Amino acid sequence: MTLEKTTVLVFEVFCGLEGAGKMFDCSAALSSSRYLKKNFFFLVFHSNLDPLTETYGIPFYLQYLAHWPEYFIVAEAPGGELMGYIMGKAEGSVAREEWHGHVTALSVAPEFRRLGLAAKLMELLEEISERKGGFFVDLFVRVSNQVAVNMYKQLGYSVYRTVLEYYSASSGEPDEDAYDMRKALSRDKEKKSIIPLPHPVRPEDIE
């Protein structure tokens, strides 16, 4: 699925959310993504107003667009406002039943929060991972970000393992641990991929 198609799909889903009609005329023509042209990266960075949302350099975003365009989904309002985005990739070994979708970043602009948009973006990424034959979807989240941890739990994710000092700190603060959270997909019928590890791991131990 192309970025343009997924953007349109997200907007269609958004118009079905509770309260969406109060913010936009959903009977208006759908906005195409246009890959957001030259303003794309400015808008992406603008959406990262939450300090707990990881921000990456432009080459990093370009790499994802080049290698996993179907995993880069942008939700744009009819007026051109960026509602939010999710980016991820497919990785892992099929032979070891570790082929999966990975959520690299999820961000929703403040004015579009509490509408269920984050859940819809996650749902779209999970559907893409299902079509690609993934066994599960995983993501990393700061241990201290309990709001995000609780949201992911509500979406069916559970803590698979703790990764020590995964997030690098600044200003002399100690590095922060991360939860590796997973959700089994239909291919993992026995849900073996989400059996929690009994001990923490370090970043260099992650494949």
KOLFI-357231 format. One record per atom (N, C-alpha, C): residue in three letters; x, y, z. Coordinates in steps of 0.05 Angstrom, whole numbers, padded with zeros to 5 digits, always signed. Atoms other than C-alpha are relative to their C-alpha. Layout:
BEGIN
ALAXYZ/...
This chain:
BEGIN
MET+00017-00024+00000/MET+00000+00000+00000/MET+00018+00025+00000/THR-00017-00024+00002/THR+00028+00068-00019/THR-00006+00019+00023/LEU+00004-00019-00021/LEU+00036+00126+00029/LEU-00025+00016-00004/GLU+00024-00016+00006/GLU-00018+00165-00007/GLU-00025-00015+00008/LYS+00023+00015-00006/LYS-00068+00109+00000/LYS-00004-00003+00030/THR+00003+00003-00029/THR-00054+00098+00073/THR-00008+00026+00014/THR+00007-00026-00011/THR-00060+00172+00087/THR-00030+00004-00003/VAL+00029-00002+00005/VAL-00129+00173+00055/VAL-00016-00018+00018/LEU+00014+00019-00017/LEU-00148+00111+00093/LEU-00002+00009+00029/VAL+00000-00010-00027/VAL-00128+00142+00159/VAL-00020+00022+00003/PHE+00019-00022-00002/PHE-00170+00203+00145/PHE-00028-00011+00000/GLU+00027+00012+00001/GLU-00230+00160+00128/GLU-00006-00012+00028/VAL+00004+00011-00027/VAL-00220+00124+00195/VAL-00005+00022+00020/PHE+00003-00022-00019/PHE-00212+00190+00231/PHE-00028+00012+00000/CYS+00026-00011+00001/CYS-00278+00215+00206/CYS-00021-00017+00013/GLY+00019+00017-00015/GLY-00311+00156+00240/GLY+00004+00001+00030/LEU-00005-00002-00028/LEU-00282+00174+00307/LEU-00019+00018+00014/GLU+00017-00017-00016/GLU-00324+00204+00362/GLU+00011+00028+00003/GLY-00009-00027-00003/GLY-00319+00279+00361/GLY+00014+00011-00024/ALA-00015-00010+00023/ALA-00285+00284+00294/ALA-00016+00020-00015/GLY+00017-00019+00015/GLY-00345+00319+00262/GLY+00000+00028+00012/LYS-00001-00026-00013/LYS-00337+00375+00312/LYS+00024+00016-00009/MET-00025-00014+00007/MET-00268+00391+00285/MET+00002+00005-00030/PHE-00002-00003+00029/PHE-00276+00381+00210/PHE-00026-00007-00014/ASP+00022+00008+00017/ASP-00327+00377+00155/ASP+00008-00025-00014/CYS-00009+00025+00011/CYS-00317+00304+00140/CYS-00013-00007-00027/SER+00011+00005+00026/SER-00361+00309+00079/SER+00017+00013-00022/ALA-00017-00013+00019/ALA-00307+00351+00046/ALA+00018-00021-00014/ALA-00018+00019+00015/ALA-00260+00319-00005/ALA+00024-00008+00017/LEU-00022+00010-00015/LEU-00206+00276+00024/LEU+00026+00014-00009/SER-00026-00012+00007/SER-00136+00306+00027/SER+00019-00023-00008/SER-00021+00019+00007/SER-00082+00269-00010/SER+00025+00007+00015/SER-00024-00004-00016/SER-00015+00261+00024/SER+00021+00018-00013/ARG-00021-00014+00016/ARG+00030+00290-00031/ARG+00027-00005+00012/TYR-00024+00005-00015/TYR+00084+00260+00013/TYR+00007+00025+00017/LEU-00004-00025-00015/LEU+00075+00328+00047/LEU+00022+00017-00011/LYS-00020-00016+00015/LYS+00127+00353-00003/LYS+00022+00011+00018/LYS-00023-00011-00014/LYS+00179+00400+00024/LYS-00006+00006+00030/ASN+00007-00006-00028/ASN+00140+00413+00089/ASN-00002-00025+00017/PHE+00006+00025-00014/PHE+00137+00339+00108/PHE+00016-00002+00026/PHE-00017+00004-00023/PHE+00196+00337+00156/PHE-00005+00021+00021/PHE+00006-00021-00020/PHE+00179+00404+00188/PHE-00025-00009+00015/LEU+00025+00008-00013/LEU+00109+00377+00202/LEU+00005-00024+00019/VAL-00006+00024-00016/VAL+00137+00311+00228/VAL+00012+00009+00027/PHE-00013-00010-00024/PHE+00182+00348+00277/PHE-00019+00016+00017/HIS+00019-00016-00015/HIS+00126+00395+00296/HIS-00019-00017+00016/SER+00018+00018-00014/SER+00083+00336+00317/SER+00013-00012+00025/ASN-00014+00012-00023/ASN+00136+00313+00367/ASN+00002+00020+00023/LEU+00000-00019-00021/LEU+00115+00362+00420/LEU+00002-00014+00027/ASP-00003+00016-00025/ASP+00114+00307+00472/ASP+00030-00007+00003/PRO-00029+00006-00003/PRO+00185+00303+00501/PRO+00007-00029+00001/LEU-00005+00029-00001/LEU+00177+00228+00508/LEU-00002-00013-00027/THR+00000+00011+00027/THR+00168+00219+00433/THR+00027+00004-00012/GLU-00027-00001+00012/GLU+00234+00202+00400/GLU+00000+00015-00026/THR-00003-00014+00025/THR+00256+00249+00345/THR+00026-00008-00013/TYR-00023+00010+00014/TYR+00304+00227+00291/TYR+00009+00020-00021/GLY-00010-00017+00021/GLY+00347+00260+00238/GLY-00013-00006-00027/ILE+00013+00003+00026/ILE+00321+00270+00167/ILE+00010-00025-00015/PRO-00009+00025+00014/PRO+00366+00214+00138/PRO-00014-00025+00011/PHE+00013+00023-00012/PHE+00333+00166+00187/PHE-00028-00003-00012/TYR+00027+00001+00011/TYR+00263+00184+00162/TYR+00001-00008-00030/LEU-00003+00007+00029/LEU+00287+00179+00089/LEU+00005-00029-00003/GLN-00006+00028+00002/GLN+00314+00110+00102/GLN-00026-00017+00003/TYR+00025+00014-00004/TYR+00246+00087+00127/TYR-00018+00003-00024/LEU+00016-00005+00023/LEU+00210+00119+00069/LEU+00009-00016-00024/ALA-00011+00014+00023/ALA+00257+00085+00020/ALA-00004-00031+00003/HIS+00000+00029-00004/HIS+00257+00015+00051/HIS-00027-00011+00009/TRP+00026+00010-00011/TRP+00189+00009+00086/TRP-00022+00021-00003/PRO+00020-00022+00004/PRO+00142+00061+00054/PRO-00028-00007+00011/GLU+00026+00008-00010/GLU+00081+00020+00073/GLU-00003+00002+00030/TYR+00000-00002-00030/TYR+00101+00025+00146/TYR+00002+00029+00009/PHE-00001-00028-00007/PHE+00104+00101+00144/PHE-00027+00012-00007/ILE+00027-00008+00004/ILE+00033+00125+00153/ILE-00004+00028+00012/VAL+00005-00027-00009/VAL+00015+00199+00158/VAL-00029+00006-00001/ALA+00028-00008-00001/ALA-00053+00224+00180/ALA-00001+00031-00003/GLU+00001-00029+00005/GLU-00067+00293+00150/GLU-00029+00009-00002/ALA+00027-00011+00000/ALA-00130+00335+00160/ALA-00005+00014-00027/PRO+00007-00012+00026/PRO-00167+00366+00100/PRO+00014+00027-00004/GLY-00013-00026+00002/GLY-00136+00434+00116/GLY+00030-00001-00002/GLY-00029+00004+00002/GLY-00066+00405+00112/GLY+00014-00003+00027/GLU-00013+00003-00026/GLU-00054+00400+00187/GLU+00008-00029+00004/LEU-00010+00027-00006/LEU-00013+00340+00208/LEU-00014-00009+00026/MET+00013+00011-00024/MET-00056+00298+00256/MET+00019-00018+00015/GLY-00018+00019-00013/GLY-00003+00246+00270/GLY+00013-00018-00020/TYR-00013+00019+00018/TYR+00041+00193+00241/TYR+00010-00024+00016/ILE-00013+00023-00011/ILE+00069+00124+00254/ILE+00020-00010-00020/MET-00020+00011+00018/MET+00132+00094+00225/MET+00010-00026+00012/GLY-00010+00025-00009/GLY+00158+00024+00229/GLY+00014-00015-00022/LYS-00013+00017+00020/LYS+00189-00034+00192/LYS-00006-00029+00005/ALA+00002+00029-00003/ALA+00189-00109+00181/ALA+00028-00011+00004/GLU-00027+00010-00005/GLU+00248-00148+00209/GLU-00002-00027+00014/GLY-00001+00026-00014/GLY+00270-00214+00241/GLY+00002-00024-00018/SER-00003+00025+00014/SER+00279-00286+00222/SER-00026-00015-00002/VAL+00024+00017+00004/VAL+00223-00326+00191/VAL+00004-00028+00012/ALA-00007+00027-00009/ALA+00258-00392+00207/ALA-00003-00003+00030/ARG+00002+00001-00029/ARG+00260-00375+00281/ARG-00026+00011+00011/GLU+00026-00011-00007/GLU+00189-00348+00280/GLU+00002+00027+00014/GLU-00005-00027-00011/GLU+00215-00278+00296/GLU-00006+00022-00021/TRP+00007-00020+00020/TRP+00192-00243+00232/TRP-00024+00016+00011/HIS+00021-00016-00014/HIS+00151-00184+00257/HIS+00000+00029-00010/GLY+00001-00028+00005/GLY+00129-00113+00249/GLY+00010+00015+00025/HIS-00011-00015-00022/HIS+00164-00061+00291/HIS-00009+00029-00001/VAL+00008-00028-00001/VAL+00137+00007+00313/VAL+00024+00016+00009/THR-00023-00017-00007/THR+00194+00057+00311/THR-00008+00026+00013/ALA+00009-00025-00011/ALA+00155+00120+00326/ALA-00030+00003-00004/LEU+00029-00006+00002/LEU+00083+00141+00339/LEU-00003+00027+00014/SER+00005-00027-00011/SER+00063+00214+00349/SER-00026+00011-00010/VAL+00025-00014+00007/VAL-00003+00251+00350/VAL+00002+00028+00010/ALA-00001-00029-00008/ALA-00007+00327+00350/ALA-00020+00005+00023/PRO+00016-00005-00024/PRO-00036+00355+00415/PRO-00030+00005-00006/GLU+00028-00007+00006/GLU-00100+00382+00383/GLU-00016-00024-00010/PHE+00015+00023+00010/PHE-00118+00313+00356/PHE+00002-00024+00019/ARG-00002+00022-00020/ARG-00105+00272+00419/ARG-00028-00005+00012/ARG+00024+00009-00014/ARG-00159+00235+00458/ARG-00023-00004-00020/LEU+00020+00006+00020/LEU-00196+00219+00393/LEU+00002-00029-00009/GLY-00004+00027+00009/GLY-00170+00148+00385/GLY+00018-00003-00024/LEU-00016+00001+00024/LEU-00123+00166+00328/LEU+00024-00018+00003/ALA-00024+00017-00004/ALA-00062+00132+00359/ALA-00008-00029-00002/ALA+00009+00027+00002/ALA-00102+00068+00365/ALA-00005-00008-00029/LYS+00005+00006+00028/LYS-00123+00072+00292/LYS+00026-00003-00016/LEU-00025+00002+00014/LEU-00052+00084+00269/LEU+00014-00027+00007/MET-00011+00026-00008/MET-00029+00023+00309/MET-00015-00022-00014/GLU+00015+00021+00014/GLU-00085-00018+00279/GLU+00008-00003-00029/LEU-00009+00001+00028/LEU-00063+00000+00209/LEU+00027-00014-00003/LEU-00026+00013+00001/LEU+00008-00020+00223/LEU-00002-00030+00006/GLU+00004+00029-00006/GLU-00015-00086+00253/GLU-00011-00014-00024/GLU+00011+00012+00024/GLU-00056-00100+00191/GLU+00021-00004-00022/ILE-00021+00003+00019/ILE+00004-00088+00147/ILE+00018-00023+00008/SER-00017+00022-00009/SER+00045-00135+00190/SER-00013-00027-00003/GLU+00015+00025+00005/GLU-00009-00188+00185/GLU+00003-00008-00029/ARG-00002+00006+00029/ARG-00007-00183+00109/ARG+00028-00009-00008/LYS-00027+00008+00006/LYS+00068-00191+00110/LYS+00008-00026+00015/GLY-00005+00026-00013/GLY+00062-00255+00151/GLY+00015+00002+00026/GLY-00015-00004-00025/GLY+00090-00227+00216/GLY-00012-00018+00022/PHE+00009+00016-00023/PHE+00086-00268+00280/PHE-00010+00019+00023/PHE+00008-00019-00021/PHE+00079-00206+00324/PHE+00008+00028-00008/VAL-00009-00027+00002/VAL+00087-00131+00329/VAL+00012+00008+00026/ASP-00012-00009-00025/ASP+00134-00100+00379/ASP+00008+00029-00001/LEU-00008-00028-00002/LEU+00156-00032+00403/LEU+00015+00004+00026/PHE-00015-00006-00024/PHE+00201+00000+00455/PHE-00012+00026+00012/VAL+00011-00023-00013/VAL+00175+00050+00506/VAL+00015+00005+00027/ARG-00014-00006-00025/ARG+00208+00086+00565/ARG-00016-00011+00024/VAL+00013+00011-00023/VAL+00193+00052+00631/VAL-00015+00022+00015/SER+00013-00022-00015/SER+00175+00120+00660/SER-00025+00011-00014/ASN+00023-00011+00015/ASN+00123+00135+00606/ASN-00024-00018+00005/GLN+00022+00018-00008/GLN+00066+00101+00642/GLN-00026+00006-00017/VAL+00023-00005+00017/VAL+00014+00137+00599/VAL+00001-00016-00025/ALA-00003+00016+00024/ALA+00041+00104+00537/ALA-00001-00030+00006/VAL+00000+00029-00008/VAL+00052+00037+00572/VAL-00029-00009+00004/ASN+00028+00008-00005/ASN-00021+00036+00595/ASN-00016+00000-00026/MET+00015-00001+00026/MET-00046+00056+00525/MET+00006-00025-00016/TYR-00007+00024+00015/TYR-00007-00001+00493/TYR-00012-00025+00012/LYS+00013+00023-00013/LYS-00034-00050+00545/LYS-00029-00001-00008/GLN+00028+00000+00008/GLN-00104-00028+00527/GLN-00004-00009-00029/LEU+00001+00009+00028/LEU-00088-00043+00454/LEU+00009-00029-00003/GLY-00006+00028+00001/GLY-00068-00114+00472/GLY+00030-00007+00002/TYR-00028+00005-00002/TYR+00007-00107+00482/TYR+00007-00007+00029/SER-00010+00008-00027/SER+00045-00137+00541/SER+00030+00003+00000/VAL-00030-00003-00003/VAL+00116-00129+00568/VAL+00013-00027-00005/TYR-00014+00025+00006/TYR+00160-00182+00537/TYR+00026-00001+00015/ARG-00025-00001-00015/ARG+00225-00159+00569/ARG+00007+00029+00006/THR-00011-00026-00006/THR+00261-00100+00600/THR+00028+00003-00012/VAL-00026-00005+00012/VAL+00320-00070+00562/VAL+00014+00022+00017/LEU-00013-00018-00018/LEU+00369-00037+00610/LEU+00014+00022-00016/GLU-00014-00023+00011/GLU+00394+00033+00593/GLU-00003+00002-00030/TYR+00005+00000+00029/TYR+00362+00031+00524/TYR+00000+00029-00011/TYR+00002-00028+00009/TYR+00349+00106+00520/TYR+00023+00017+00012/SER-00022-00017-00009/SER+00409+00152+00523/SER-00010+00026+00012/ALA+00009-00024-00013/ALA+00400+00210+00571/ALA+00019+00023-00007/SER-00016-00024+00005/SER+00426+00281+00565/SER+00004+00015+00027/SER-00005-00017-00023/SER+00453+00332+00615/SER+00009-00015+00024/GLY-00011+00014-00022/GLY+00487+00281+00657/GLY-00019-00019+00014/GLU+00019+00018-00012/GLU+00424+00243+00674/GLU+00006-00029-00007/PRO-00005+00028+00007/PRO+00427+00167+00677/PRO-00017-00010-00023/ASP+00015+00012+00022/ASP+00405+00127+00617/ASP-00025-00014+00011/GLU+00026+00011-00009/GLU+00334+00101+00620/GLU-00006-00027-00012/ASP+00008+00026+00009/ASP+00308+00030+00615/ASP-00025+00002-00019/ALA+00024+00001+00018/ALA+00256+00010+00563/ALA-00014-00027+00004/TYR+00015+00025+00003/TYR+00201-00041+00559/TYR-00002-00007-00029/ASP+00006+00011+00027/ASP+00199-00084+00497/ASP-00027-00013+00002/MET+00028+00010-00001/MET+00124-00094+00488/MET-00007-00013-00026/ARG+00008+00016+00023/ARG+00093-00144+00441/ARG-00030-00006-00001/LYS+00027+00009+00004/LYS+00027-00164+00412/LYS+00001-00022-00021/ALA-00001+00022+00018/ALA+00019-00232+00379/ALA-00020+00004-00023/LEU+00018-00001+00023/LEU-00011-00235+00309/LEU-00011-00028-00005/SER+00014+00026+00004/SER-00054-00291+00280/SER+00019-00022-00008/ARG-00018+00022+00008/ARG+00006-00329+00252/ARG+00012-00014+00024/ASP-00011+00012-00024/ASP+00031-00341+00323/ASP-00024-00011+00016/LYS+00024+00012-00012/LYS-00026-00387+00342/LYS+00003-00007+00029/GLU-00005+00008-00028/GLU+00006-00409+00407/GLU+00011+00023+00017/LYS-00009-00025-00014/LYS+00028-00338+00425/LYS+00027-00004+00015/LYS-00027+00004-00012/LYS+00099-00361+00438/LYS+00016+00025+00000/SER-00016-00025+00003/SER+00126-00293+00417/SER-00003+00019+00024/ILE+00005-00019-00022/ILE+00097-00258+00478/ILE+00005-00012+00028/ILE-00007+00011-00026/ILE+00120-00305+00533/ILE+00022+00017+00012/PRO-00019-00019-00011/PRO+00157-00257+00579/PRO+00027-00013+00007/LEU-00026+00009-00009/LEU+00232-00264+00590/LEU+00002+00004+00030/PRO-00001-00002-00030/PRO+00248-00276+00664/PRO+00022+00019+00009/HIS-00023-00017-00008/HIS+00309-00229+00663/HIS+00003+00023-00020/PRO-00004-00023+00019/PRO+00327-00161+00633/PRO+00023-00006-00018/VAL-00022+00003+00019/VAL+00374-00154+00574/VAL+00012+00028-00004/ARG-00013-00026+00007/ARG+00421-00100+00549/ARG-00004+00005-00030/PRO+00005-00007+00028/PRO+00415-00063+00483/PRO+00016-00017-00020/GLU-00017+00016+00018/GLU+00473-00102+00452/GLU-00010-00029-00002/ASP+00011+00027+00001/ASP+00434-00167+00466/ASP-00024-00002-00019/ILE+00024+00000+00017/ILE+00376-00146+00421/ILE+00008-00005-00029/GLU-00006+00006+00028/GLU+00378-00176+00352/GLU-00017+00017-00019/
